[in-house]
Amino acid sequence: MAINFYICRIQIYLSQSLFKLAVVICMFGKFYAQIQEKIIFKVISPTN
């Protein structure tokens, strides 16, 4: 009974960690996409 409880706790902990990781990756992905757009924009149309 206790083993099942611990497995359940581990699964909850892992799912929470994966969710946090997914959120971080999503935020980083958006940030990276913005930077990439700026770099591409500068390369295509250099201001100076």
PQR file with spaces between the fields and no chain letter, atoms N, CA, C, O and H, PARSE charges and radii, in Angstrom:
ATOM       1  N    MET     1       0.840   -1.207    0.000 -0.4000 1.5000
ATOM       2  CA   MET     1       0.000    0.000    0.000 -0.0000 2.0000
ATOM       3  C    MET     1       0.869    1.248    0.000  0.5500 1.7000
ATOM       4  O    MET     1       0.619    2.195   -0.745 -0.5500 1.4000
ATOM       5  N    ALA     2       1.883    1.236    0.838 -0.4000 1.5000
ATOM       6  CA   ALA     2       2.793    2.386    0.925 -0.0000 2.0000
ATOM       7  C    ALA     2       3.577    2.562   -0.377  0.5500 1.7000
ATOM       8  O    ALA     2       3.857    3.684   -0.798 -0.5500 1.4000
ATOM       9  H    ALA     2       2.087    0.467    1.443  0.4000 1.0000
ATOM      10  N    ILE     3       3.924    1.440   -1.006 -0.4000 1.5000
ATOM      11  CA   ILE     3       4.696    1.496   -2.261 -0.0000 2.0000
ATOM      12  C    ILE     3       3.865    2.202   -3.334  0.5500 1.7000
ATOM      13  O    ILE     3       4.369    3.074   -4.042 -0.5500 1.4000
ATOM      14  H    ILE     3       3.696    0.529   -0.664  0.4000 1.0000
ATOM      15  N    ASN     4       2.585    1.818   -3.451 -0.4000 1.5000
ATOM      16  CA   ASN     4       1.703    2.462   -4.422 -0.0000 2.0000
ATOM      17  C    ASN     4       1.606    3.954   -4.154  0.5500 1.7000
ATOM      18  O    ASN     4       1.596    4.755   -5.089 -0.5500 1.4000
ATOM      19  H    ASN     4       2.176    1.110   -2.876  0.4000 1.0000
ATOM      20  N    PHE     5       1.535    4.335   -2.878 -0.4000 1.5000
ATOM      21  CA   PHE     5       1.459    5.747   -2.496 -0.0000 2.0000
ATOM      22  C    PHE     5       2.697    6.491   -2.980  0.5500 1.7000
ATOM      23  O    PHE     5       2.597    7.587   -3.532 -0.5500 1.4000
ATOM      24  H    PHE     5       1.544    3.685   -2.118  0.4000 1.0000
ATOM      25  N    TYR     6       3.866    5.888   -2.768 -0.4000 1.5000
ATOM      26  CA   TYR     6       5.117    6.531   -3.192 -0.0000 2.0000
ATOM      27  C    TYR     6       5.214    6.633   -4.707  0.5500 1.7000
ATOM      28  O    TYR     6       5.678    7.643   -5.236 -0.5500 1.4000
ATOM      29  H    TYR     6       3.947    4.998   -2.320  0.4000 1.0000
ATOM      30  N    ILE     7       4.777    5.588   -5.408 -0.4000 1.5000
ATOM      31  CA   ILE     7       4.786    5.611   -6.872 -0.0000 2.0000
ATOM      32  C    ILE     7       3.882    6.742   -7.362  0.5500 1.7000
ATOM      33  O    ILE     7       4.234    7.475   -8.286 -0.5500 1.4000
ATOM      34  H    ILE     7       4.400    4.768   -4.978  0.4000 1.0000
ATOM      35  N    CYS     8       2.723    6.874   -6.736 -0.4000 1.5000
ATOM      36  CA   CYS     8       1.783    7.932   -7.106 -0.0000 2.0000
ATOM      37  C    CYS     8       2.423    9.297   -6.873  0.5500 1.7000
ATOM      38  O    CYS     8       2.323   10.189   -7.715 -0.5500 1.4000
ATOM      39  H    CYS     8       2.437    6.279   -5.985  0.4000 1.0000
ATOM      40  N    ARG     9       3.078    9.451   -5.733 -0.4000 1.5000
ATOM      41  CA   ARG     9       3.736   10.718   -5.416 -0.0000 2.0000
ATOM      42  C    ARG     9       4.830   11.037   -6.439  0.5500 1.7000
ATOM      43  O    ARG     9       4.964   12.178   -6.882 -0.5500 1.4000
ATOM      44  H    ARG     9       3.160    8.726   -5.049  0.4000 1.0000
ATOM      45  N    ILE    10       5.606   10.020   -6.804 -0.4000 1.5000
ATOM      46  CA   ILE    10       6.683   10.195   -7.790 -0.0000 2.0000
ATOM      47  C    ILE    10       6.093   10.605   -9.135  0.5500 1.7000
ATOM      48  O    ILE    10       6.622   11.497   -9.798 -0.5500 1.4000
ATOM      49  H    ILE    10       5.497    9.094   -6.444  0.4000 1.0000
ATOM      50  N    GLN    11       5.002    9.962   -9.542 -0.4000 1.5000
ATOM      51  CA   GLN    11       4.365   10.287  -10.820 -0.0000 2.0000
ATOM      52  C    GLN    11       3.867   11.731  -10.824  0.5500 1.7000
ATOM      53  O    GLN    11       4.042   12.454  -11.805 -0.5500 1.4000
ATOM      54  H    GLN    11       4.572    9.237   -9.004  0.4000 1.0000
ATOM      55  N    ILE    12       3.240   12.146   -9.710 -0.4000 1.5000
ATOM      56  CA   ILE    12       2.762   13.523   -9.604 -0.0000 2.0000
ATOM      57  C    ILE    12       3.941   14.490   -9.679  0.5500 1.7000
ATOM      58  O    ILE    12       3.881   15.496  -10.386 -0.5500 1.4000
ATOM      59  H    ILE    12       3.098   11.559   -8.913  0.4000 1.0000
ATOM      60  N    TYR    13       5.007   14.183   -8.951 -0.4000 1.5000
ATOM      61  CA   TYR    13       6.197   15.034   -8.943 -0.0000 2.0000
ATOM      62  C    TYR    13       6.796   15.136  -10.349  0.5500 1.7000
ATOM      63  O    TYR    13       7.162   16.222  -10.797 -0.5500 1.4000
ATOM      64  H    TYR    13       5.056   13.366   -8.377  0.4000 1.0000
ATOM      65  N    LEU    14       6.892   14.003  -11.036 -0.4000 1.5000
ATOM      66  CA   LEU    14       7.463   13.990  -12.382 -0.0000 2.0000
ATOM      67  C    LEU    14       6.589   14.778  -13.352  0.5500 1.7000
ATOM      68  O    LEU    14       7.104   15.531  -14.179 -0.5500 1.4000
ATOM      69  H    LEU    14       6.595   13.120  -10.672  0.4000 1.0000
ATOM      70  N    SER    15       5.277   14.610  -13.257 -0.4000 1.5000
ATOM      71  CA   SER    15       4.383   15.318  -14.168 -0.0000 2.0000
ATOM      72  C    SER    15       4.459   16.823  -13.931  0.5500 1.7000
ATOM      73  O    SER    15       4.413   17.602  -14.883 -0.5500 1.4000
ATOM      74  H    SER    15       4.859   13.998  -12.586  0.4000 1.0000
ATOM      75  N    GLN    16       4.575   17.239  -12.669 -0.4000 1.5000
ATOM      76  CA   GLN    16       4.723   18.655  -12.345 -0.0000 2.0000
ATOM      77  C    GLN    16       6.043   19.184  -12.899  0.5500 1.7000
ATOM      78  O    GLN    16       6.086   20.275  -13.468 -0.5500 1.4000
ATOM      79  H    GLN    16       4.613   16.607  -11.896  0.4000 1.0000
ATOM      80  N    SER    17       7.112   18.420  -12.736 -0.4000 1.5000
ATOM      81  CA   SER    17       8.430   18.823  -13.231 -0.0000 2.0000
ATOM      82  C    SER    17       8.417   18.935  -14.754  0.5500 1.7000
ATOM      83  O    SER    17       8.956   19.886  -15.320 -0.5500 1.4000
ATOM      84  H    SER    17       7.077   17.534  -12.274  0.4000 1.0000
ATOM      85  N    LEU    18       7.798   17.956  -15.409 -0.4000 1.5000
ATOM      86  CA   LEU    18       7.717   17.973  -16.866 -0.0000 2.0000
ATOM      87  C    LEU    18       6.892   19.153  -17.346  0.5500 1.7000
ATOM      88  O    LEU    18       7.216   19.773  -18.360 -0.5500 1.4000
ATOM      89  H    LEU    18       7.361   17.183  -14.950  0.4000 1.0000
ATOM      90  N    PHE    19       5.816   19.467  -16.614 -0.4000 1.5000
ATOM      91  CA   PHE    19       4.979   20.605  -16.970 -0.0000 2.0000
ATOM      92  C    PHE    19       5.783   21.902  -16.863  0.5500 1.7000
ATOM      93  O    PHE    19       5.737   22.745  -17.760 -0.5500 1.4000
ATOM      94  H    PHE    19       5.553   18.964  -15.791  0.4000 1.0000
ATOM      95  N    LYS    20       6.521   22.055  -15.756 -0.4000 1.5000
ATOM      96  CA   LYS    20       7.365   23.244  -15.573 -0.0000 2.0000
ATOM      97  C    LYS    20       8.405   23.326  -16.673  0.5500 1.7000
ATOM      98  O    LYS    20       8.653   24.400  -17.221 -0.5500 1.4000
ATOM      99  H    LYS    20       6.558   21.370  -15.028  0.4000 1.0000
ATOM     100  N    LEU    21       9.014   22.198  -16.995 -0.4000 1.5000
ATOM     101  CA   LEU    21      10.018   22.149  -18.046 -0.0000 2.0000
ATOM     102  C    LEU    21       9.407   22.546  -19.389  0.5500 1.7000
ATOM     103  O    LEU    21      10.012   23.296  -20.157 -0.5500 1.4000
ATOM     104  H    LEU    21       8.812   21.325  -16.549  0.4000 1.0000
ATOM     105  N    ALA    22       8.214   22.042  -19.665 -0.4000 1.5000
ATOM     106  CA   ALA    22       7.530   22.380  -20.916 -0.0000 2.0000
ATOM     107  C    ALA    22       7.236   23.875  -20.992  0.5500 1.7000
ATOM     108  O    ALA    22       7.393   24.486  -22.049 -0.5500 1.4000
ATOM     109  H    ALA    22       7.723   21.433  -19.042  0.4000 1.0000
ATOM     110  N    VAL    23       6.812   24.465  -19.878 -0.4000 1.5000
ATOM     111  CA   VAL    23       6.528   25.904  -19.833 -0.0000 2.0000
ATOM     112  C    VAL    23       7.811   26.693  -20.099  0.5500 1.7000
ATOM     113  O    VAL    23       7.809   27.656  -20.866 -0.5500 1.4000
ATOM     114  H    VAL    23       6.685   23.968  -19.019  0.4000 1.0000
ATOM     115  N    VAL    24       8.896   26.278  -19.462 -0.4000 1.5000
ATOM     116  CA   VAL    24      10.188   26.963  -19.653 -0.0000 2.0000
ATOM     117  C    VAL    24      10.636   26.859  -21.102  0.5500 1.7000
ATOM     118  O    VAL    24      11.080   27.845  -21.690 -0.5500 1.4000
ATOM     119  H    VAL    24       8.898   25.496  -18.840  0.4000 1.0000
ATOM     120  N    ILE    25      10.522   25.659  -21.683 -0.4000 1.5000
ATOM     121  CA   ILE    25      10.915   25.450  -23.079 -0.0000 2.0000
ATOM     122  C    ILE    25      10.054   26.305  -24.003  0.5500 1.7000
ATOM     123  O    ILE    25      10.556   26.886  -24.965 -0.5500 1.4000
ATOM     124  H    ILE    25      10.162   24.858  -21.205  0.4000 1.0000
ATOM     125  N    CYS    26       8.761   26.379  -23.711 -0.4000 1.5000
ATOM     126  CA   CYS    26       7.841   27.183  -24.521 -0.0000 2.0000
ATOM     127  C    CYS    26       8.230   28.653  -24.464  0.5500 1.7000
ATOM     128  O    CYS    26       8.300   29.322  -25.495 -0.5500 1.4000
ATOM     129  H    CYS    26       8.353   25.908  -22.930  0.4000 1.0000
ATOM     130  N    MET    27       8.484   29.156  -23.254 -0.4000 1.5000
ATOM     131  CA   MET    27       8.876   30.553  -23.087 -0.0000 2.0000
ATOM     132  C    MET    27      10.194   30.827  -23.794  0.5500 1.7000
ATOM     133  O    MET    27      10.336   31.838  -24.481 -0.5500 1.4000
ATOM     134  H    MET    27       8.427   28.613  -22.417  0.4000 1.0000
ATOM     135  N    PHE    28      11.159   29.929  -23.626 -0.4000 1.5000
ATOM     136  CA   PHE    28      12.458   30.087  -24.266 -0.0000 2.0000
ATOM     137  C    PHE    28      12.317   30.038  -25.785  0.5500 1.7000
ATOM     138  O    PHE    28      12.983   30.781  -26.506 -0.5500 1.4000
ATOM     139  H    PHE    28      11.044   29.108  -23.068  0.4000 1.0000
ATOM     140  N    GLY    29      11.441   29.152  -26.261 -0.4000 1.5000
ATOM     141  CA   GLY    29      11.203   29.025  -27.699 -0.0000 2.0000
ATOM     142  C    GLY    29      10.662   30.313  -28.293  0.5500 1.7000
ATOM     143  O    GLY    29      11.106   30.740  -29.359 -0.5500 1.4000
ATOM     144  H    GLY    29      10.900   28.548  -25.676  0.4000 1.0000
ATOM     145  N    LYS    30       9.701   30.941  -27.611 -0.4000 1.5000
ATOM     146  CA   LYS    30       9.135   32.211  -28.074 -0.0000 2.0000
ATOM     147  C    LYS    30      10.202   33.290  -28.080  0.5500 1.7000
ATOM     148  O    LYS    30      10.322   34.052  -29.040 -0.5500 1.4000
ATOM     149  H    LYS    30       9.340   30.594  -26.746  0.4000 1.0000
ATOM     150  N    PHE    31      10.981   33.354  -26.998 -0.4000 1.5000
ATOM     151  CA   PHE    31      12.058   34.328  -26.863 -0.0000 2.0000
ATOM     152  C    PHE    31      13.086   34.139  -27.973  0.5500 1.7000
ATOM     153  O    PHE    31      13.525   35.108  -28.593 -0.5500 1.4000
ATOM     154  H    PHE    31      10.884   32.735  -26.219  0.4000 1.0000
ATOM     155  N    TYR    32      13.465   32.900  -28.219 -0.4000 1.5000
ATOM     156  CA   TYR    32      14.441   32.567  -29.255 -0.0000 2.0000
ATOM     157  C    TYR    32      13.915   32.938  -30.631  0.5500 1.7000
ATOM     158  O    TYR    32      14.660   33.443  -31.471 -0.5500 1.4000
ATOM     159  H    TYR    32      13.109   32.113  -27.716  0.4000 1.0000
ATOM     160  N    ALA    33      12.621   32.686  -30.862 -0.4000 1.5000
ATOM     161  CA   ALA    33      12.007   33.025  -32.147 -0.0000 2.0000
ATOM     162  C    ALA    33      12.046   34.537  -32.378  0.5500 1.7000
ATOM     163  O    ALA    33      12.307   34.988  -33.494 -0.5500 1.4000
ATOM     164  H    ALA    33      12.017   32.276  -30.180  0.4000 1.0000
ATOM     165  N    GLN    34      11.787   35.317  -31.331 -0.4000 1.5000
ATOM     166  CA   GLN    34      11.837   36.774  -31.447 -0.0000 2.0000
ATOM     167  C    GLN    34      13.246   37.233  -31.806  0.5500 1.7000
ATOM     168  O    GLN    34      13.425   38.074  -32.687 -0.5500 1.4000
ATOM     169  H    GLN    34      11.575   34.951  -30.425  0.4000 1.0000
ATOM     170  N    ILE    35      14.240   36.683  -31.122 -0.4000 1.5000
ATOM     171  CA   ILE    35      15.649   37.035  -31.398 -0.0000 2.0000
ATOM     172  C    ILE    35      16.003   36.658  -32.827  0.5500 1.7000
ATOM     173  O    ILE    35      16.640   37.434  -33.539 -0.5500 1.4000
ATOM     174  H    ILE    35      14.095   36.000  -30.406  0.4000 1.0000
ATOM     175  N    GLN    36      15.594   35.479  -33.243 -0.4000 1.5000
ATOM     176  CA   GLN    36      15.895   34.996  -34.589 -0.0000 2.0000
ATOM     177  C    GLN    36      15.275   35.924  -35.631  0.5500 1.7000
ATOM     178  O    GLN    36      15.915   36.255  -36.629 -0.5500 1.4000
ATOM     179  H    GLN    36      15.077   34.849  -32.664  0.4000 1.0000
ATOM     180  N    GLU    37      14.023   36.345  -35.399 -0.4000 1.5000
ATOM     181  CA   GLU    37      13.354   37.265  -36.319 -0.0000 2.0000
ATOM     182  C    GLU    37      14.139   38.567  -36.437  0.5500 1.7000
ATOM     183  O    GLU    37      14.331   39.082  -37.539 -0.5500 1.4000
ATOM     184  H    GLU    37      13.503   36.076  -34.588  0.4000 1.0000
ATOM     185  N    LYS    38      14.595   39.101  -35.298 -0.4000 1.5000
ATOM     186  CA   LYS    38      15.357   40.350  -35.294 -0.0000 2.0000
ATOM     187  C    LYS    38      16.662   40.198  -36.062  0.5500 1.7000
ATOM     188  O    LYS    38      17.047   41.075  -36.836 -0.5500 1.4000
ATOM     189  H    LYS    38      14.439   38.683  -34.403  0.4000 1.0000
ATOM     190  N    ILE    39      17.340   39.070  -35.838 -0.4000 1.5000
ATOM     191  CA   ILE    39      18.611   38.820  -36.525 -0.0000 2.0000
ATOM     192  C    ILE    39      18.373   38.705  -38.028  0.5500 1.7000
ATOM     193  O    ILE    39      19.096   39.312  -38.818 -0.5500 1.4000
ATOM     194  H    ILE    39      17.028   38.358  -35.209  0.4000 1.0000
ATOM     195  N    ILE    40      17.365   37.930  -38.429 -0.4000 1.5000
ATOM     196  CA   ILE    40      17.051   37.751  -39.852 -0.0000 2.0000
ATOM     197  C    ILE    40      16.678   39.093  -40.473  0.5500 1.7000
ATOM     198  O    ILE    40      17.098   39.407  -41.587 -0.5500 1.4000
ATOM     199  H    ILE    40      16.777   37.437  -37.788  0.4000 1.0000
ATOM     200  N    PHE    41      15.893   39.875  -39.755 -0.4000 1.5000
ATOM     201  CA   PHE    41      15.460   41.185  -40.244 -0.0000 2.0000
ATOM     202  C    PHE    41      16.669   42.093  -40.462  0.5500 1.7000
ATOM     203  O    PHE    41      16.735   42.815  -41.457 -0.5500 1.4000
ATOM     204  H    PHE    41      15.551   39.620  -38.850  0.4000 1.0000
ATOM     205  N    LYS    42      17.616   42.057  -39.541 -0.4000 1.5000
ATOM     206  CA   LYS    42      18.824   42.875  -39.662 -0.0000 2.0000
ATOM     207  C    LYS    42      19.689   42.404  -40.822  0.5500 1.7000
ATOM     208  O    LYS    42      20.292   43.219  -41.521 -0.5500 1.4000
ATOM     209  H    LYS    42      17.563   41.471  -38.733  0.4000 1.0000
ATOM     210  N    VAL    43      19.752   41.092  -41.030 -0.4000 1.5000
ATOM     211  CA   VAL    43      20.565   40.539  -42.120 -0.0000 2.0000
ATOM     212  C    VAL    43      19.943   40.889  -43.465  0.5500 1.7000
ATOM     213  O    VAL    43      20.648   41.266  -44.400 -0.5500 1.4000
ATOM     214  H    VAL    43      19.262   40.430  -40.463  0.4000 1.0000
ATOM     215  N    ILE    44      18.613   40.764  -43.562 -0.4000 1.5000
ATOM     216  CA   ILE    44      17.916   41.038  -44.827 -0.0000 2.0000
ATOM     217  C    ILE    44      17.985   42.529  -45.156  0.5500 1.7000
ATOM     218  O    ILE    44      18.309   42.908  -46.281 -0.5500 1.4000
ATOM     219  H    ILE    44      18.040   40.458  -42.802  0.4000 1.0000
ATOM     220  N    SER    45      17.675   43.371  -44.164 -0.4000 1.5000
ATOM     221  CA   SER    45      17.688   44.818  -44.412 -0.0000 2.0000
ATOM     222  C    SER    45      18.572   45.537  -43.406  0.5500 1.7000
ATOM     223  O    SER    45      18.077   46.063  -42.409 -0.5500 1.4000
ATOM     224  H    SER    45      17.411   43.063  -43.251  0.4000 1.0000
ATOM     225  N    PRO    46      19.888   45.565  -43.659 -0.5600 1.5000
ATOM     226  CA   PRO    46      20.792   46.253  -42.738  0.2800 2.0000
ATOM     227  C    PRO    46      20.550   47.762  -42.759  0.5500 1.7000
ATOM     228  O    PRO    46      20.428   48.373  -43.821 -0.5500 1.4000
ATOM     229  N    THR    47      20.485   48.346  -41.563 -0.4000 1.5000
ATOM     230  CA   THR    47      20.171   49.771  -41.463 -0.0000 2.0000
ATOM     231  C    THR    47      21.384   50.629  -41.803  0.5500 1.7000
ATOM     232  O    THR    47      21.240   51.690  -42.410 -0.5500 1.4000
ATOM     233  H    THR    47      20.584   47.849  -40.701  0.4000 1.0000
ATOM     234  N    ASN    48      22.593   50.174  -41.411 -0.4000 1.5000
ATOM     235  CA   ASN    48      23.763   51.032  -41.644 -0.0000 2.0000
ATOM     236  C    ASN    48      24.510   50.621  -42.872  0.5500 1.7000
ATOM     237  O    ASN    48      25.520   51.236  -43.215 -0.5500 1.4000
ATOM     238  H    ASN    48      22.710   49.312  -40.918  0.4000 1.0000
